[in-house]
């Protein structure tokens, strides 16, 4: 078997430091008397799949495991495991694993059932429920200008033509004042309030003032926003609630602890 380094693999990456010596199972390869088991292989393959775009074939993975084992053995031969920096890194890795285990243990002992998730979903859906409005507007600098345009609309002039000619909003003026589909929450409050009162196909007969100027608004269409199903966002809700649980867990630990900050 060739031991030429695999260019596409960073064998030193800490992201790929899967355990090389698990409980004895079927051996895959023996390197200088050290056995790499099927369990070692499976664990490493899982890590490679998680951290890589493509999972290599078995032959490639075995080569990588051999390379890692050879470097590990050489590091032990040189007693690199006795260097202070190695010992410090081991301490850091141990601390990180203990923290992860504590989090995992806490979440297992405080599971979130489907009833809690569904209740949270129902609360979110109430907040998400909204209509979308297909809107045109004409923006001018003064109330007098806006009233003049409203008078022209009353005479039968086309909204889109007036928007193209007179609107100060250059971006929408090119499209006859079209703002596309928007929600009330995406615009300034007075603009949104005017939208809610408009009937489909109508325009505001009184100018609407905002920090941008004076608006004449026309409502072309209304549609309901498509809401996500409980199933589609259930796990995202669980993750958000578990994040809250972790914050509460840490706060609780801090309240019981004796903490003395020496340097800030």
Secondary structure, DSSP 4 states (H G I P E B T S, - for coil): ------TT--TT-GGG---S--S--SEEEEETTEEEEHHHHHHHHHHHHHHSSSPPPHHHHHHHHHHHHHHHHHHHHTTGGGSHHHHHHHHHHHHHHHHHHHHHHHHHHS---HHHHHHHHHHHHHHH--EEEEEEEEEESSHHHHHHHHHHHHTT--HHHHHHHH-S-HHHHTTTTEEEEE-GGGS-HHHHHHHHHPPTT-B-SS-EEETTEEEEEEEEEEEEPPPPPHHHHHHHHHHHHHHHHHHHHHHHHHHHS-------
